[in-house]
Structures are given as structure tokens and as C-alpha cells.
Amino acid sequence: MKEEAGVDLPQPLPSGPSAFIQIEEILEEGAAQEVMSEALLSEGRVDHINMMMGLHPTYLTCFLRTQNALLQLDGPLPLSWRHFIIILASARHQCSYLVQHHSSAFLLAGGDESWLRGLHCAPPKIQHLKTLNKLLAHRPWIITQKHIQELVCPGAEARWSLAELIQAIVLMSHAHSLASFVWGCGILPEPEQSGDQSLQLGSPTESCSARDKSRNQQEWSEAVNEVKLLMEKMMMVQQQGEEFTQEEMVTRFERERTESLLEPADVQRCVLPDCFSRFVVDADFTYQDFSPRGMQAPPTMRAQDYSWEDHGFSLMNRLYGEMAQLLDEKFQVVCALTYHTMAMHSHVDTSTLRKAIWNYIHCIYGIRYDDYNYGDVNQLLERSLKVYVKTVACHPEKTTTRMYFSFWRQFRHSEKVHVNLLLMEARLHAALLYALRAITRYMT
């Protein structure tokens, strides 16, 4: 009766890597044994993140190569510093999974245990990253060349070289976006990780089995019809030959950006537990809509004015060559990733849907593509999907089980994980563009 009344009841904690997906379903959908073996050899284990990404082996291969280069290969920053920077970045999104994992890795890399008492115990040079860290995490469009200058200024007491800073920026952005993936997929702590598992679940909780039991024939029919309607809309978008003026394209972007202000409503931050607050400065600084009502909006970044392909990649290649190649490959793989399936249908061209998700995330981060019709976003992304995407991209710690199950009710879990891969990479891509643009302006 309480379930029927919408009262959330305590549920037994699920086993396996995800609070949202039963382990049997992950093993059933996953076909990544070779990649899992690769992870086992390189990491000595297959962690919960790798298990979830293993639903998409091609992507996981790229991810493991990038993460290995970032955390293990030679570079300007000591290995222990790299793990500590990820701890600082992960704490901004209250991601206990990453904080605990990298705290252990920090100590194994010879890190000073006293640093784990809080940011104030780390060297001044690392403490100086606090402003850039919070901007990258929540409002990267605010980053200017002044923020870069303050860190690399020759007269600074604890100055960063550009090579060190670019590695730190990639580490922070990587951690912020990976925290979105952890929350978006409901990833649970590893068995050996201590602490309160509820930090990873979000609320309200609703077990997969409870939801499955409550599904009736009417809901099934509705979900099937939703898929059919979405496919019809995708076909219309692919076939439309109508051309719009540049003014109309801008208007559609602004309309989409304005409508995104409505999602989500409840973003009040609770008091941070000590395990996070010790690493966080200015905890009240969180994501704020790119264009808050009644306020002067910051200028939109036109993708054509500063793009990864024409600007960001070449700068990254100069300062952090190998990483530029790895990131570029990862972006390309995730954007092209498709199995030509959608829910119960096969031989489907999903390119318009994938592009709408990517461009919607960039839209809420203030990035506009002149050649994209933002009316397609409204056509293809249902409101429940928009709520989920915006929450996971901007306030990942607010993600709930109900949000995960409310969109694409008839889709496979692997398809929802696919959304999270797109989301994670689009967020990383946006943050890097703003940071690299600021570095470019500083250098010129």
C-alpha cells in the first residue's frame, strides 16, 4: 500500500557494480571479455567503472588508454600529485567512489598521508588550484586568461609551468566528468571501500526488482509507443530539407537554452560531509544556469570561433602531445559509437539522436553550433531525459534512481550507459574548450 501511495521504502542494497542495474543484466548485455582482461592486466582488477563501461568495449579500450597515460606514464606532475588533484576534483561532486579510490592510490604512490587531512595540508602550489577547480566543475565559461596568469605568472611564489597546468586541467576535468558517470550509472563502492554506501545511491531509492514488479501491461504498451514515436521523429528530422536563416538558428538556440532553465528545480546543496568538505573551498559555489533569468548573460561560445578540431587540439598537442591524441580518439569514438539498434528495433540510424544529446549538453554549457537546428533537441529529447541529462551533467550528486528509470522506459540498460558516455565526454569536451581558450588568450 505504501508503494502504491508513492512512499519510498528502504530497499536491500543491490549487489554488483550499480544501484540501478542488476549484475545479471550487466553480464547478460556485456560482451567485453577481451577488454575486461586488458583492464585486469593493466589495473590488476576490474573495477565497477570498468564493468559498466565494458558494455561498450570499443569505448572502454580508449578510456583505459587515456586514464593509464594520465595517471601512470611520465609527465610533469608527480604521480601522487595527480591522484590528489583528482581527489580535490571529485570532492566537488561528493563522489565518494573516486575520493576513496584515489586516496588509496595517492598513498600507494608515496603521497604524504597528512595531505588527506584536507586541502590546507597540501603545498601552497596545489592549494592555488582551488579557484580553477571550482570553475571547471561548475561554471567553466567564467574561466579567463587572468585565472591562467595568476597560476603561471613568473613572479608567483608557487608558480605552475604551462605543461604542469595543462596536465592538472585535464586531471580535474577528467575527474569532474567521471564523477558524472559514476552518479549517472548509480555505481556502488567497491567491496573493500569503507563508508556509507547511501552516499552513492541518491534518493529516493527504488530497487530494480520493485520497479519491475510494478510494471503492468499498460505501462509496457505506453513505453513501446514512446519508442515508436521517437523513431518517427528521428525519421522526420533526418528527412527535413528546410533551411533556416542564421537569425532563426540563434533564436532556436536561445529558446532551448531558456527552456533548460526549468530543469531541474531542486538543486539545494546539503551540508557537505567532512570526507568531502576538507577538500572543498567555497562549497556553496555550484552550477548556475548559463543564462540566469534577469541577469546579464555571459557571451555564448560559438563553436566555430574556438573548436577542439581547429584550436584546442593543436594547443593541447603543443603542451601535452600524447594526451591530445588520446582525447581526440576518445571524442571521436564516443560520437561515432552505434550498434544501429534502439530498444527492440534494429537497423536504426541513431546519429540524429546522439547529436541532439551532445549538443544539448553543450547548450547548457553555453556552447552554440551555428549549423545545428536546436529545434531538433526539443523534437528528440523528452522532458524526463532532459531532466536526467542536465542533472547528471551539472549536479551529478542530485541524481536519483527515479530519474534513471523515468526516461526511455523500454530501452536496454546498455543504451542508458551509452547516454552516460556521451554525457561524460560532452561535459569534458566543453570544460576543456573553455580552459584551452583561456590559455590561448593568455599566450597571445
C-alpha positions, 0 to 999 in steps of 0.5 A: 500500500505504501508503494502504491501511495508513492512512499519510498521504502528502504530497499536491500542494497543491490549487489554488483557494480550499480544501484540501478542495474542488476549484475545479471543484466550487466553480464547478460548485455556485456560482451567485453571479455577481451577488454575486461582482461586488458583492464585486469592486466593493466589495473590488476582488477576490474573495477565497477567503472570498468564493468559498466563501461565494458558494455561498450568495449570499443569505448572502454579500450580508449578510456583505459588508454587515456586514464593509464597515460594520465595517471601512470606514464611520465609527465610533469606532475608527480604521480601522487600529485595527480591522484590528489588533484583528482581527489580535490576534483571529485570532492566537488561532486561528493563522489565518494567512489573516486575520493576513496579510490584515489586516496588509496592510490595517492598513498600507494604512490608515496603521497604524504598521508597528512595531505588527506587531512584536507586541502590546507595540508597540501603545498601552497602550489596545489592549494592555488588550484582551488579557484580553477577547480571550482570553475571547471566543475561548475561554471567553466565559461567564467574561466579567463586568461587572468585565472591562467596568469595568476597560476603561471605568472613568473613572479608567483611564489608557487608558480605552475609551468604551462605543461604542469597546468595543462596536465592538472586541467585535464586531471580535474576535468577528467575527474569532474566528468567521471564523477558524472558517470559514476552518479549517472550509472548509480555505481556502488563502492567497491567491496573493500571501500569503507563508508556509507554506501547511501552516499552513492545511491541518491534518493529516493531509492527504488530497487530494480526488482520493485520497479519491475514488479510494478510494471503492468501491461499498460505501462509496457504498451505506453513505453513501446509507443514512446519508442515508436514515436521517437523513431518517427521523429528521428525519421522526420528530422533526418528527412527535413530539407528546410533551411533556416536563416542564421537569425532563426538558428540563434533564436532556436538556440536561445529558446532551448537554452531558456527552456533548460532553465526549468530543469531541474528545480531542486538543486539545494546543496546539503551540508557537505560531509567532512570526507568531502568538505576538507577538500572543498573551498567555497562549497556553496559555489555550484552550477548556475544556469548559463543564462540566469533569468534577469541577469546579464548573460555571459557571451555564448561560445560559438563553436566555430570561433574556438573548436577542439578540431581547429584550436584546442587540439593543436594547443593541447598537442603543443603542451601535452602531445600524447594526451591530445591524441588520446582525447581526440580518439576518445571524442571521436569514438564516443560520437561515432559509437552505434550498434544501429539498434534502439530498444527492440528495433534494429537497423536504426540510424541513431546519429540524429539522436546522439547529436541532439544529446551532445549538443544539448549538453553543450547548450547548457554549457553555453556552447552554440553550433551555428549549423545545428537546428536546436529545434531538433533537441526539443523534437528528440529529447523528452522532458524526463531525459532532459531532466536526467541529462542536465542533472547528471551533467551539472549536479551529478550528486542530485541524481536519483534512481527515479530519474534513471528509470523515468526516461526511455522506459523500454530501452536496454540498460546498455543504451542508458550507459551509452547516454552516460558516455556521451554525457561524460565526454560532452561535459569534458569536451566543453570544460576543456574548450573553455580552459584551452581558450583561456590559455590561448588568450593568455599566450597571445 
